Every structure is written in structure tokens, then in C-alpha cells.
Amino acid sequence: MKKTLSIVFRIVVSVIVVFVLLLIMLFISEYKPKDVEPVEVTEGATRTVSAGDDITILTWNVGYGALGDNADFFMDGGSGVYTASKSRIEENLSGILEGIKENNADIVMLQEVDVNSMRTFGANEKNYFATNIDSADSSFGYNYRCLFVPYPIPPFGLINSGIMTLSNYEIEEANRYQLPCPFTWPTRAVNLKRCVVLNRLPIEGTDKELVIVNLHLEAYDSGEGKIEQTKLLKKILDAEADKGNYVIAGGDFNQSFSDVDFSNYPTYDGMWQPGIIDESDFAGWNLLMDESVPSCRSLDKAYEGADKENFQYYIIDGFIISENVEIKEFETVDYDFVNSDHNPVVVTVSLE
């Protein structure tokens, strides 16, 4: 009996020690970005923006290359953690790149781009897109950096991920703006540190700028995080518009705009619920989401082979655009969620 109790005691002590060491490691290594910090711009573009140019802009949450139509994900009610093999990730990235090129976008805004993460087998997706999209400047801002995410089973482990902007026009400067984090420690230490990356593009013959804001707002909070992040986003956008700049913000809002008609894609009971952005809070801005095609699908189960007529879809990706920008075309491109759980959204504009 004494020997058994001794063994149990040692096991319990060992577990406690490991847990304490894990907390210490998370505390020391927690990603703590400044409120505003510069982002490196990698040069490759050969053009500058001119007033009157038709500019095509694409935004796409690429699901870190691992959320194709085969995937389900535990945070959405599925069971998957490592949702794709290395070869499937390579296949997804290739399909996403093909979709980007097919839409012939001048500016590309991507979300959930991994760099040396366990969930994507160490793939450098940032370099993949930078290398394979010709004649582009690029910026990249981390919004998820954790040395070891200890949940679920198997654990996520090391994660480095962020939002990336690629432009065939010269990017003069890029800055990362930290958004409010709704989580407390220690949950905060293993969670995303959401941000926007603001890219400044000079306009030929004027001191005004085309300001491209790449964003990915909160997903799995109780609602107050989305609200606070949206308030700061508006403050950032208003400050640029007040300067007379041309401002285009795009990405995954994890919210729908209040005038979006959900009748074709209702949210079912028990499923993840997106937030709502009240369009009246953005008076003087153009808010664009395409009602005809869903921009996102649920990950509670795999899409391949599922009943697609009754699947859970969302409209949460789009653009907020200042009034001095003329909107010429706008659509969500239906790629049937083969390579990502999101579809790309594309807008063509001209600077008035």
C-alpha cells in the first residue's frame, strides 16, 4: 500500500510540476505586440497607383491551407485538429494560388497564412505566396504566435500565423495595429492577438494615399471582443478618410453587415453565430457583402459528400470602402470551398 501511494504521489507531483512549468513557459513566451508597430515591406512591384486606374482587389481567408472540403474542426463542433496531410496542404495552397491568379487581382489580402506551424507541417506559406505571385510588394503581420498551444488532444503545439497583403502597386509603408483582446490570462497567452495591417500606397501626382487595410476580426468570443475591435477599426478608418485618403478595408469580419439578407443562408440553431455590424455606425462608408454566394461554410463536418442544400453557410467576408472610391464590380467567387472554408471576395474600384 505504501509503495502504491508513493507511486501515485510521484505521478501527481510530476503532473503539477509539468503544468506549472507550462504556465511559466507561456507567461515568458507570450506574444505581446505594441499597439502600433511597423511591418516590413518586401519589394517587387514596378507600378504606382494613378487616379482613374481600375484596381481589382481580392480578399480571401485561406484557412492556413488545411481547411479544404475534407476538413471539420473542433472549434466549430467537429472533431478535427490536424485537418490535412502535408500533401493535402500543398494541394490546397496550389488551388488557392490558381484562384488568385484566375481573378487577376492587383491587390490581394489573405488571412490565416501560416509560417512554420505544427498544424501545417512547418510550411512557409508566406514565402509560397510571395514567390509565386509575380511583381508584387508584400507585407505580413502576425496575429497568432504561440510556442505551444496545449489543447485539444492532440494539441495544436507551435503556431505562427498572420495576415498578408500582396500588391502589384508599390507599398510605401505598412503598420500593424493591435486590436483589443477579449481574453484574460492564461487563455490570452495561447489565443490570437488580432490586428489590422494598414498599407500605404502612394498615388502618382498627389500627396494623397490609397490605404489598404487587411483585417481578421474575432471569431470565438462572446461578442464584446468583436464590438470593441470594430470600434477601433472604425477609428482607424475615419482617421485616414479625414486626411482625404482613399481607404479600402477588407477581410474576414466574422460578422455580417446589418443590411445583408440572410434568407438564402439562415443560421441554424446550435451553430456558431456571427456578429452583426450595424451599417448606421459606418455612415459615410460603403459596406459590401455579396448576398448571392456564401463567403464561408461551417466546419462542424466535412463539406465533401455532405448535404450541401442544408449545410450551414455564412456571409462574413467583404469590404468597407470610403465614399471617394468608385465601386465598379463586386462579387464573391464560388469555388465551392474545395481548398478553403472561405470563398474569395473580389471588388474592382477606381479612385475618383
C-alpha positions, 0 to 999 in steps of 0.5 A: 500500500505504501509503495502504491501511494508513493507511486501515485504521489510521484505521478501527481507531483510530476503532473503539477510540476509539468503544468506549472512549468507550462504556465511559466513557459507561456507567461515568458513566451507570450506574444505581446505586440505594441499597439502600433508597430511597423511591418516590413515591406518586401519589394517587387512591384514596378507600378504606382497607383494613378487616379482613374486606374481600375484596381481589382482587389481580392480578399480571401481567408485561406484557412492556413491551407488545411481547411479544404472540403475534407476538413471539420474542426473542433472549434466549430463542433467537429472533431478535427485538429490536424485537418490535412496531410502535408500533401493535402496542404500543398494541394490546397495552397496550389488551388488557392494560388490558381484562384488568385491568379484566375481573378487577376487581382492587383491587390490581394489580402489573405488571412490565416497564412501560416509560417512554420506551424505544427498544424501545417507541417512547418510550411512557409506559406508566406514565402509560397505566396510571395514567390509565386505571385509575380511583381508584387510588394508584400507585407505580413503581420502576425496575429497568432504566435504561440510556442505551444498551444496545449489543447485539444488532444492532440494539441495544436503545439507551435503556431505562427500565423498572420495576415498578408497583403500582396500588391502589384502597386508599390507599398510605401509603408505598412503598420500593424495595429493591435486590436483589443483582446477579449481574453484574460490570462492564461487563455490570452497567452495561447489565443490570437492577438488580432490586428489590422495591417494598414498599407500605404500606397502612394498615388502618382501626382498627389500627396494623397494615399490609397490605404489598404487595410487587411483585417481578421476580426474575432471569431470565438468570443462572446461578442464584446471582443468583436464590438470593441475591435470594430470600434477601433477599426472604425477609428482607424478608418475615419482617421485616414478618410479625414486626411482625404485618403482613399481607404479600402478595408477588407477581410474576414469580419466574422460578422455580417453587415446589418443590411445583408439578407440572410434568407438564402443562408439562415443560421441554424440553431446550435451553430456558431453565430456571427456578429452583426455590424450595424451599417448606421455606425459606418455612415459615410462608408460603403459596406459590401457583402455579396448576398448571392454566394456564401463567403464561408461554410461551417466546419462542424463536418466535412463539406465533401459528400455532405448535404450541401442544400442544408449545410450551414453557410455564412456571409462574413467576408467583404469590404468597407470602402470610403465614399471617394472610391468608385465601386465598379464590380463586386462579387464573391467567387464560388469555388465551392470551398474545395481548398478553403472554408472561405470563398474569395471576395473580389471588388474592382474600384477606381479612385475618383 
